[in-house]
């Protein structure tokens, strides 16, 4: 019969899963911060004038300024090269 202390020191499956998720999130964040394109984008949106402009942007659906999925996807692909 195991002692009470040894059962408490063994991490549960849920505890290990949470720990793994935290480690994975940390690695993803570090990877993103080391990515030059991400760093430049972050600098641009953290600029007070740029973030103010981003907050006020909205589509003018009444004037037909909406974008369909294929057009947005194509534009994204063009800009990501």
C-alpha positions as CSV (number, residue, x, y, z in Angstrom):
1,X,0.0,0.0,0.0
2,X,1.6,3.3,-1.1
3,X,2.1,6.1,1.4
4,X,-0.1,9.1,1.3
5,X,2.9,11.4,0.6
6,X,4.0,9.5,-2.5
7,X,0.5,9.7,-4.1
8,X,0.4,13.4,-3.6
9,X,3.8,14.0,-5.2
10,X,2.8,12.1,-8.4
11,X,1.3,14.5,-10.9
12,X,-2.1,13.6,-12.3
13,X,-2.8,13.1,-16.0
14,X,-4.7,16.4,-16.0
15,X,-1.9,18.2,-14.2
16,X,0.6,16.9,-16.8
17,X,-1.7,17.9,-19.7
18,X,-2.0,21.4,-18.3
19,X,1.8,21.6,-17.8
20,X,2.4,20.4,-21.4
21,X,-0.2,23.0,-22.7
22,X,1.6,25.8,-20.9
23,X,5.0,24.7,-22.2
24,X,3.6,24.5,-25.7
25,X,2.0,28.0,-25.5
26,X,5.3,29.4,-24.1
27,X,7.2,27.8,-27.0
28,X,4.7,29.2,-29.5
29,X,5.0,32.7,-28.0
30,X,8.8,32.6,-28.1
31,X,8.7,31.4,-31.7
32,X,6.3,34.2,-32.7
33,X,8.4,36.9,-31.0
34,X,11.5,35.6,-32.9
35,X,9.7,35.8,-36.2
36,X,10.7,39.0,-38.0
37,X,7.4,39.5,-39.9
38,X,5.4,39.0,-36.6
39,X,7.7,41.4,-34.8
40,X,7.3,44.1,-37.4
41,X,3.5,43.7,-37.4
42,X,3.4,43.9,-33.7
43,X,5.5,47.1,-33.7
44,X,3.1,48.6,-36.3
45,X,-0.1,47.8,-34.4
46,X,1.3,48.9,-31.1
47,X,1.9,52.4,-32.5
48,X,-0.8,54.5,-30.9
49,X,-1.8,56.1,-34.2
50,X,-2.0,52.8,-36.0
51,X,-4.0,51.1,-33.3
52,X,-6.4,54.0,-33.3
53,X,-6.9,53.6,-37.0
54,X,-7.4,49.8,-36.7
55,X,-10.0,50.3,-34.0
56,X,-12.1,52.6,-36.2
57,X,-11.9,50.5,-39.4
58,X,-15.1,48.8,-40.4
59,X,-16.6,47.6,-43.6
60,X,-19.1,49.8,-45.4
61,X,-21.6,47.0,-46.4
62,X,-24.2,49.6,-47.5
63,X,-21.8,50.8,-50.2
64,X,-21.0,47.3,-51.3
65,X,-17.4,47.4,-49.9
66,X,-17.6,43.8,-48.7
67,X,-15.0,41.2,-49.7
68,X,-15.7,37.6,-50.6
69,X,-13.6,34.8,-49.2
70,X,-11.8,34.0,-52.4
71,X,-10.7,37.6,-52.9
72,X,-9.5,37.9,-49.4
73,X,-7.6,34.6,-49.7
74,X,-6.0,35.7,-52.9
75,X,-5.0,39.0,-51.5
76,X,-3.5,37.3,-48.4
77,X,-1.6,34.9,-50.6
78,X,-0.2,37.8,-52.7
79,X,1.0,39.7,-49.7
80,X,2.5,36.7,-47.8
81,X,5.1,35.9,-50.5
